[in-house]
Amino acid sequence: MYEAEHDCRTHCRSAAAGRKRGRLGVLALAAGLALAGMGAQVGAQTMKIGALFPFSGSFAAFGQDCYRGLELAVEERNARGGVRGTRIELVKADATDTSQAVSEARRLVTVVKAQAVFGTYASSLSYAATQVTELAGVPYFELTGTADDITGRGYKYVYRYSPNASYVADGTMVALEKIVAPGLGVDPKDMKIAFVHEDGIYGATVVKRQQAIAKEKGYQVVNVLPYSAKSVDMSAIVLKLKAAGAEVIMPTSYESDTILLMRQLDAAKYAPKAIIGTGGGWSLETTAKALGGRLDGTFSADFPSTAMNEAGAPGLKDFLEKYQARYGSLPSSSYGLVAYVGAHQSFDALEKAKSMDKDDIREAVLALDVAVGGTAVGWGVKFGQDGQNTRAFPAVLQWQNGKRLTVYPKDAAIAEPVFAN
């Protein structure tokens, strides 16, 4: 499988992330002092679980998709008697920025008295919220946020089901080396590469890893261009890409900025030979619809698609049928699937824990052991001491005829990559 090709490595943190970390740390410390001694409440009629996602703002499409996967898992669990014989009650919390993530996390652990919190999609939101839950001693299950630092701070009660950002960055370079360069009939060292990334913690983590791999392999990097995810004009970036003659663009972006970048590439009449996105907006149905099929031909290193070979993802068809029946449509991305599978695995740990004490839950989470290919997303489950699932890995997707299809790794692929003549 994909993950066998990569080694776990120590990842650098950006200075910008460090400054944010300091400010958030002060806020979280104050919250932690107020929360001292407040643990999970046992014996309630329902088990209250926080659902902390961006339900409004620019990340809302991602947050809603993740929430639906979690909600579906909760409904299935409750139909079978809940967890530990107790019905699960989901409590929604909207987080559109880091300040709101902190305040809502505090509300969940102090007012709601949630026994666990699930979230969050955006790495910056997760990074902020988990400082509060960790100090409160409340388990936090990150289903889809990927920044390395989420599980890189020595926290004991934060668990991430999805791969970290560095593994996703690895996926973009694998796509270049094993798919794009051979497909275009060139040596990857002969191609001019440009990295374009939103300047938050996620984008900064990804591009640092990409640059390190490019340097190690001797690739030609002609641009490294950061920008704010809230940008309303990326024409200057497009002009720099065009002037540098970038042949392969590797953007790390969300939904609105992905749409903006593609439209301004078209406006500049600039067509690189390949675009390899890093999840986010590059894997969303809503992005494809907004661009009217313009994503066709682009690649994305991301969580495995819902369009993949079920032989390596048992239960995928069943999930899609249940999702369709519940919400009247298929999921707009793979995030709903990842959240659904991750939630069920987390509930398994809560069920098997000796008690709802945070340390007993940690012991049960670390004891989870599912082989690669044993879940509906194709991943396995085995958490390291840092709370990172070591059996999660990205896949390479390509948009073909308005559909995002898995093209790598081979045992998950349902299509061959295609290239324009």
N, C-alpha and C positions, 0 to 999 in steps of 0.2 A: 504494500500500500504506500500511499504518498509519504506518510510521515517517516518511513524507514529511510528516506533519502536525505534526511536532515538531522543535524545534531542540535541539541539544546545548547545555547550559548549565553554568555552574559551580555546584557544589552545596556547601552548607554542611555542615560536620561538627558533630556534637553534642559538647558538653563531656564528657558521659559516655563517649563513644567515645574521646575524647582521653585521658582518664585510663586507660582500659583499654589503649590503645595504648602509653602510656608503660611500664606494667608489663610488657606482653608484649614490648616492644622490648628491655628489659634482658635478659629470658630468652633471646630470640632472638639477641641480640648475643653472649651467652656461647656459645650453640650454634654461632654462625657462626665465632667465634674457634677453637673446637675443630675446626671442619670446614675451615678454610682449606687450600686446595690440593687438596681432595678433589673430583674431578670425576667425570663419568660414566665407567664402565668399558667399554672397547671390546674386542671379541673374545671375549666370553663365549659359552657354548653357547646360552644363552637371553637374551633382552632382558627384564630384570626391570622391571616397571612397578608402582608403588605404587598401591593403590586405597584411598584414605583417606575413609571414610564413617562416619556413625553407624549401626552395625549393632545397637546396643542402646540402651536409653533412649527418651526421648520422641520422638526424631527417626528412630527405626529404620525406620518404614514408608517414609519418604522415602529414607533411605540405601539400603535394600534395592532400591527401585525404580531408583534411579540405578545401583547396582552391576550389576543385571541388564542394563541397557542397555549398559554398558561391557563386561560379560562376553560378551554376545552378539556385539558388534563384534570383540572379541579372538578369539573362536572362529572367526568368519568369516575374519578376517585370517590366522589360523594355517592354516586349511584351504586358503588360497591361497599358502602358503609363508611366512607371517609378514611382518615388516617388515625390509627390507634383507637378506632371505634368512635371517633369524633368527627363531626361534619366540618369541612373547611369553609371558612367565610373569607372571600377575597375583599380586601379594602383597597380601593384605587387611590393613587396619589399622583398628581400631575407634576412633572418636573420639566420645565422648559429651559432652565439654566442652572448653573451650579448653586446659586443662592437658594433657589426654590428646592433643589434636590436636598440641600442640607436641612431646610426648614421642614420639608415634608417627611424626611427620614426621622427627624426629631419627633414630629407628630405621631408617626407610626409606632415608635418605640415607647413614647411617654403617655400619650393620650389613648391611642388605640390599643396599646400593649400587645402589638403583633408578636407572635412567637417566632416568626421568620419574615424576611423581606426578600422579594424576588424583583429583579430589574435587569437592566435599565436601558439597554441598547447603546446609548451614547457613552463613550469612555469617560468624558469629562464629568458627566452626571454621576456615573458609578464611582469614580474616584472620590468625588465629594461626599456622596451619601454613605459610602462604606466607612468613612472615618467616624461618622456618628454611630453607626450600628456596631462597629467593632468596640468602641469604648463603652457601649451599652451592654455588650455581651450578647447581642442578638445575631443569630446566623443570617448571613446575606448570601443569596444564591444569584450570582451574575450569570444570566443565560446567554447573552450575546455580545456584551461589551468586550473589546479586545486589547486595549492598551496594556502593554507589559506590566506597568506599574500597579495595576489593580491588584495583582497577586504577587507583586514584587516588593512589598513593604514589611514582610514578616508578620502579617496579620494571621490570627488563628481561626477566625470565624467567617472568613470570606472565601467562597468557593466559586470557581468559574468553570462552566461546562464547555464553552466554546474555545477554539484555539486563540492564542494571543496574537497581537499585531505583527510580531516578528515572523511568526509562521505564515501569516497571510502575505507579508512582504516576500518571503521565500517563494510563495506560490506565483507571484508575478514574474520572478526571475526564472522559475521553472517553465512558465508559459513562454517566455522569450526564447529560452534555450532549447526546449523540447518540442514546441509547437510552432511559434511564429517564425523563427529563423529557418528551420527546415522547410516550413510551408512556403516561404518566399525564396528558398534556394540560396540562402546566403549564410555566411559565418556570422554568429551574433557579435563577434568582435569588430565586424566591419560596419555595424549599424550605429547610427547616431541616436542616442537615447536621451529623453528628457523626462525628469520627474516634476510633476505638478501636484501640490498638496495643500489642503486646508491647514492652517497653522495651529490647530489645537493639539492636544496631547496625542490623539490618534494619528493625525497626519505626520506629526513630528517623529513619532516612534517608527512608523512605516518607512519614511524616507531615510532615516538614519540607517536602518537595516538594508534598504535597497542600495544605498550608496556604498555600504561596506561590502556587499556582495559584488557590486559592479567593479569596485577597486580590486578586490581579490581576483576576479576573473579577467580583468583587463579590458572591460567594456568602455566604449566612448560615451561619456556623459557630457552633453553639450549645454544642458540647462537644469537647474534645480530652482523651482519657482514656487515659493509659498504665497498664500493669499488668505484673506478672511473668508470663512464659510458664508458670511453674510454679504459678500460682495455682490454688487449689482452690475458690475462692468468688469469683464475679464479680457477686454480687447488688447490691453497692453501686454498681457501674458501671451496671447495668441500671436501678436506681432513679434515678440521675442522668440517664440518657438519657430515661427516662419523664417525669421532672419537667421537663426542658427541652423536651419535645415534639418530639424529633428524628424527622424523617420519613424521612430517608435515613441509614443507618448504613454507614460504610466501615471495616470492621475489618481489621487486619493481624495474623494469628494463625496458629498452627500447628494440629496436629490436636486434641490434648486440650483446648486452650483454645477452639477453635472449637466443639467439642461442648458444652463447659461453657456458653459464651455462649448458644448456641441453646436449650439446656434451661432456662436461667434466664430468658431472654426469655419462654419459654412459661409458666414458673412464675409470672411477674409479669403474665401475660395482656397482654403488650405486643407489638404487631405493627407495626413501622414499615412505611411504604409500599414501601420497597425496601432491600435489603442488597446492597452491592457489596464483595465481599471482594478481597483482594490475594494471590491464589495461596495457597500454603501449604495449610492445612486445608480451605479453600474449594474445592479442586479434587481432593480425594482420594476415591476410591471407598469407602475404609474409613470416612471421615467420614460419607458418605451412608448407608452401611449401619448405622452406629452410631445414626444419628438417624432411621432408619426412613422415609426419604423426606422428612424435614422440610426438606432443602435445596432442594427443588423451588421454582422461582421466583427463587432467589437468583442473583446474578451474581458473576463473578470475573474480574478482569483478571490474566491469567497467561500462561504459555507456551501456544502454540496447542495445542488439544486433539487427541487421537488421533481424535476424531470431527470431521473437517473435510473440506472439498472437496479431493480428491486432485489436482485439476487444478492447484492451487497448491502441492502437496506431493508431487512425484513420488517413488514408492518407499514411501509410507506403508502401502499395502495389503500390500506384500511384507514390511515390518517386522512388521506385526501378525500375519501368518501365521507368520512365523518365531518370534516371541515366544510365540505360542500353542502351537506345536509344542514349543518348548524348555521352557516353564515350566507348561504345562497350563492357562493362563488368559491373559486379556488384561492389559496393564499397569494398575495401580491408579490411575495418574495419567499426565500427559504427561512427567514427569521421566525415565522410562525411555527414551522416544523421543528427548528432547533429549540425554541422555547417549550414546545409541547413535550419533546423527548426529554429535555433537561429537567423539566418540572416533574415528570414521572419518576426519573431517577432520584431526584431530591426527595420526593415523597416516599420512595422505597427506603431511603436512609432514615427519614423520620420515623417510619414504621418499625424499622429494625433497631433503632436506638434503645438503650436500656431505660432511658427516661428522656424528658424534654430538656434536661440540663444541657447547656451549651457544649460542655466537654464530652458528654455522652453522644450528642449529635455529631460532633467532630469525629469521634471514634467510628461511628457508623458510616459517615461520608467517606472517610479514608479506607474503609473496608469494602466499599463497592468495587466490583471486579467483573466487567463485561468486556469480552473480546472485541477487537475491531471487526466491524461487520455485524455486530449483534444488536444494533438499534436501527430505527427507521430513518435515521440520518446517515447511517453508515459508520459512525464513529463507535469506538468502544468507550469504556468508563473506567478510569483508574486515576485517582487524585494523588498528587504529590503532597509533601508536607506543606508546601506553600499554598495549597488550595487550587492548583491548576490541574485540569483534566489533561493527562499526558497522552491520551488516546484520541484526541480531537485534531483534525487536520483540514486544511482548505482543499477545495477542488478547483479546476479551471472550467469556467462556463463560457459559452459563446452564444450570442444572439443570432438566431437563424430564422428568417421568415416570421419575425415578431415573437419568437419563443426563446427562452433561455435554456440551453441544453448543456448537459455535462459532457465535456469532451476529454477530461483527464481527471483522475487516473483511469486506466483502461477498464478495470473491473467495475467501475461505476458509470462509465461512459455509455451514452445511448446514441451518439452521433460522432462523425469525424469532423475535424475542423475544416472550414472552407475559407478560401481567399479569393478576392476579386481578381479578375484577369488583368 
